[in-house]
């Protein structure tokens, strides 16, 4: 085989490999960006929920300081957490 023909075959094959690897990396990067978007949405949801729970805990502490520790306060706190969870589930199902 001629040396120039060997070089042409090498460059064609290496060009095809570079194009295929480039396409593969582009697909992988698109998937990574989509996953990062989902992670961002999830972290925002967790942050919002943490703020709500923090507000409930502040309310619980205020009731306990005012009236002393009563089981009713803990029950009210648990009820608010359960109600918020069921409302979020209903919204996500719709």
KEKE-3310 file (N, C-alpha, C; in steps of 0.2 Angstrom, whole numbers, plus 5000, padded with zeros to 4 digits):
npx = (5004:5002:5011:5005:4992:4990:4991:4980:4969:4972:4969:4956:4949:4953:4947:4933:4932:4935:4924:4913:4916:4915:4901:4896:4901:4894:4880:4881:4884:4873:4864:4869:4867:4853:4851:4857:4848:4836:4841:4843:4829:4825:4832:4827:4814:4816:4822:4812:4803:4810:4810:4796:4795:4803:4797:4785:4791:4796:4784:4778:4788:4785:4772:4774:4783:4774:4762:4767:4773:4763:4754:4745:4751:4762:4754:4747:4758:4762:4751:4750:4762:4758:4747:4752:4761:4751:4744:4754:4756:4744:4744:4755:4751:4740)
npy = (4994:5011:5025:5037:5034:5026:5036:5044:5035:5034:5047:5049:5039:5043:5056:5052:5045:5056:5064:5055:5054:5067:5069:5060:5065:5077:5073:5067:5079:5086:5078:5079:5093:5093:5085:5093:5103:5097:5094:5107:5111:5102:5105:5118:5115:5108:5118:5127:5119:5117:5130:5131:5121:5126:5138:5132:5126:5137:5142:5132:5132:5145:5143:5134:5141:5151:5144:5133:5116:5106:5092:5095:5105:5099:5089:5098:5103:5092:5089:5100:5098:5086:5090:5099:5090:5082:5091:5095:5083:5081:5092:5088:5077:5082)
npz = (5000:4996:5004:5005:5003:5015:5024:5021:5024:5038:5042:5039:5046:5059:5060:5059:5071:5080:5077:5081:5095:5099:5096:5105:5118:5117:5119:5132:5139:5138:5144:5157:5160:5160:5171:5181:5181:5186:5199:5204:5205:5214:5225:5228:5231:5243:5251:5252:5259:5271:5276:5279:5289:5299:5302:5308:5319:5326:5329:5337:5348:5353:5358:5368:5377:5381:5386:5392:5392:5383:5377:5367:5360:5353:5346:5337:5330:5323:5316:5307:5299:5293:5286:5277:5270:5263:5256:5247:5240:5234:5225:5217:5211:5203)
capx = (5000:5006:5012:5000:4985:4989:4990:4973:4965:4972:4966:4949:4947:4954:4942:4927:4933:4934:4917:4909:4917:4912:4894:4894:4902:4888:4875:4883:4884:4866:4861:4872:4864:4846:4851:4858:4842:4832:4844:4841:4822:4824:4835:4823:4809:4819:4823:4805:4800:4814:4808:4790:4796:4807:4791:4781:4795:4796:4777:4778:4792:4781:4766:4777:4785:4768:4758:4771:4773:4757:4754:4741:4755:4765:4749:4746:4764:4762:4745:4752:4767:4755:4743:4757:4763:4746:4743:4759:4755:4738:4746:4760:4747:4736)
capy = (5000:5017:5028:5042:5030:5024:5042:5046:5031:5036:5053:5048:5035:5047:5061:5049:5044:5062:5066:5051:5055:5074:5068:5056:5070:5082:5070:5067:5085:5088:5074:5082:5099:5092:5082:5098:5107:5093:5095:5114:5111:5098:5109:5124:5112:5106:5124:5130:5115:5118:5136:5130:5117:5131:5142:5128:5125:5143:5143:5127:5135:5151:5141:5131:5146:5155:5140:5127:5110:5102:5087:5098:5109:5094:5087:5103:5104:5086:5090:5105:5094:5081:5093:5101:5085:5079:5096:5095:5077:5082:5096:5085:5072:5085)
capz = (5000:4996:5010:5005:5004:5022:5028:5020:5028:5045:5044:5038:5052:5065:5059:5061:5078:5083:5076:5085:5102:5100:5097:5112:5123:5117:5122:5139:5142:5138:5150:5164:5161:5162:5178:5186:5182:5191:5206:5206:5207:5220:5231:5229:5235:5250:5254:5254:5264:5277:5279:5282:5295:5303:5305:5313:5325:5330:5332:5343:5354:5356:5362:5374:5381:5383:5390:5395:5387:5383:5372:5362:5355:5349:5341:5332:5326:5319:5311:5302:5295:5289:5281:5272:5265:5259:5251:5241:5236:5229:5220:5212:5207:5198)
cpx = (5004:5006:5006:4993:4984:4988:4982:4968:4966:4969:4958:4946:4948:4949:4935:4927:4932:4927:4912:4910:4914:4904:4892:4895:4896:4882:4875:4882:4877:4862:4863:4868:4857:4846:4852:4852:4837:4835:4842:4834:4821:4827:4831:4817:4810:4820:4817:4802:4803:4811:4801:4790:4799:4801:4787:4785:4795:4789:4776:4782:4788:4775:4769:4779:4779:4764:4761:4770:4767:4757:4750:4746:4759:4760:4748:4751:4764:4757:4747:4757:4763:4750:4747:4759:4757:4744:4748:4758:4750:4740:4751:4756:4743:4740)
cpy = (5006:5021:5034:5039:5028:5031:5045:5042:5032:5042:5053:5044:5039:5053:5058:5048:5051:5065:5062:5053:5062:5073:5065:5061:5075:5079:5069:5073:5088:5085:5077:5088:5098:5089:5088:5103:5104:5094:5102:5114:5108:5102:5115:5121:5111:5112:5127:5126:5116:5125:5135:5126:5122:5135:5138:5127:5131:5144:5138:5130:5141:5148:5137:5136:5150:5150:5134:5121:5106:5098:5090:5102:5104:5091:5092:5104:5098:5086:5095:5102:5089:5084:5096:5096:5082:5084:5096:5088:5078:5087:5093:5080:5075:5088)
cpz = (5000:5002:5011:5006:5012:5026:5027:5024:5035:5047:5043:5044:5059:5065:5061:5068:5082:5083:5081:5093:5103:5101:5104:5118:5123:5120:5129:5142:5143:5143:5157:5165:5163:5170:5183:5186:5187:5198:5208:5208:5213:5226:5233:5233:5242:5254:5257:5260:5271:5280:5282:5289:5301:5306:5309:5319:5329:5333:5338:5349:5357:5360:5368:5379:5385:5388:5393:5390:5388:5376:5366:5357:5350:5344:5335:5327:5321:5314:5306:5297:5290:5284:5276:5267:5261:5254:5245:5237:5231:5224:5215:5208:5202:5192)
residu = (UNK:UNK:UNK:UNK:UNK:UNK:UNK:UNK:UNK:UNK:UNK:UNK:UNK:UNK:UNK:UNK:UNK:UNK:UNK:UNK:UNK:UNK:UNK:UNK:UNK:UNK:UNK:UNK:UNK:UNK:UNK:UNK:UNK:UNK:UNK:UNK:UNK:UNK:UNK:UNK:UNK:UNK:UNK:UNK:UNK:UNK:UNK:UNK:UNK:UNK:UNK:UNK:UNK:UNK:UNK:UNK:UNK:UNK:UNK:UNK:UNK:UNK:UNK:UNK:UNK:UNK:UNK:UNK:UNK:UNK:UNK:UNK:UNK:UNK:UNK:UNK:UNK:UNK:UNK:UNK:UNK:UNK:UNK:UNK:UNK:UNK:UNK:UNK:UNK:UNK:UNK:UNK:UNK:UNK)
# end
